[in-house]
């Protein structure tokens, strides 16, 4: 009889202990454990992060970090960290949080435009994904990669077509570069390649010319006409005489660093540079800035006309006056130069 009581007591104690343990496990797994008021919070887990790195990000977001620790250890998450961007929704429990940060790496949208160099592009991208600026520059200017894919340092920027793209936050520099190459190749459809060939231009040359067109005019409705002027000049062997290329050449010189050239002068036309299209026939070695897609398409679908000249229009800001003869162009140019002088713009 005494032994039976002892057994009942042991069994009862065991049930109590099991109940307490079950309650603790239930609480650790299924009770809401978020401490923020917003509908969601995000954490960014770097590649090669440790559990402590993740824990440090989670601690301000959770009510009970110890309960999370216990379940993370039980579910072996603490030894199997995944990199990426992850969401934690308000009132998620520990089990849901672990499932989310283990397998729900969220794609992000990155965008870029108006970058004038690989370095500035790398800086822009590094603010949006895990890869840092120096690793991006190294990957994007890798000589073997450029040679293998038909680029060089002067044309490398042309591979990155300005738009919005989907990436994972923990994308490496090499994976970013390789995906952008795929996007570039996808852009150059058979139809576009054939249009370039009819212009006697390679894709790199189309983008180089587009960069000049884009710097000349940001007006999408005018860009095909501007492109037509330059293509006419190339066709007859006339120098491009593009002022934006003079500015680009000038900005490479210490004399013009930290300056803004608002008026192209004769001294700029004397600069010794392969980008000086007043002195050198044909296209420059590479693009002078990142053109918008509209400018690339403007070159491929340029307006057919007989214009050989254009000058900025002082009466329609951002637009130009076009001319077929040098005398008409000189008249248009004098009007704009007089306008600049009236505004006190001397250089």
URMO-V242873 format. One record per pair of residues at least 6 apart in sequence whose C-alpha atoms are under 6 Angstrom apart, sorted by the first residue. I is the first residue (numbers start at 1). J is the second residue. D is the distance in whole Angstrom. If there is no record, write none. Layout:
i:j:d
I:J:D
I:J:D
//
This chain:
i:j:d
28:67:5
29:94:5
29:95:5
30:93:5
31:93:5
32:91:5
32:92:5
32:93:4
33:62:6
33:63:5
33:93:5
34:61:6
34:62:4
34:63:6
34:90:6
34:91:5
35:61:5
35:62:5
35:63:5
36:61:6
39:89:6
39:90:5
40:88:6
40:89:4
40:90:6
41:87:6
41:88:5
42:86:6
42:87:5
43:85:6
43:86:5
44:84:6
44:85:5
45:83:5
45:84:5
46:83:5
47:83:5
51:78:5
59:65:6
68:94:6
72:78:6
82:102:6
84:105:5
84:169:6
84:170:5
85:105:6
85:106:6
85:169:6
86:101:6
86:105:5
86:106:6
107:167:5
107:168:5
108:166:6
108:167:5
108:168:6
109:165:5
109:166:5
110:164:6
110:165:5
111:163:6
111:164:4
112:162:5
113:162:5
114:290:6
115:121:6
115:290:6
116:289:4
116:290:6
118:157:6
122:133:5
122:136:6
122:137:6
123:133:5
126:132:5
126:133:5
129:169:5
130:169:6
130:170:5
131:172:5
131:173:5
135:173:6
136:173:5
139:174:6
146:152:5
154:286:5
155:286:5
159:184:6
195:300:6
207:296:6
208:286:5
208:287:4
210:291:6
210:295:5
210:296:5
211:287:6
211:288:6
211:289:6
211:291:5
214:291:6
214:295:6
223:298:6
224:298:4
224:302:4
224:303:5
225:303:5
227:299:5
227:302:6
228:302:5
228:303:5
229:307:6
229:308:5
239:281:5
240:277:6
241:277:5
241:278:4
245:275:6
245:276:6
246:276:5
249:275:6
251:257:6
262:347:6
263:347:5
275:284:5
307:323:5
307:324:4
308:324:5
309:322:6
309:323:5
310:321:5
310:322:4
310:323:6
311:320:5
311:321:5
311:333:5
312:320:4
313:319:6
313:320:5
313:321:6
314:336:6
323:329:5
//
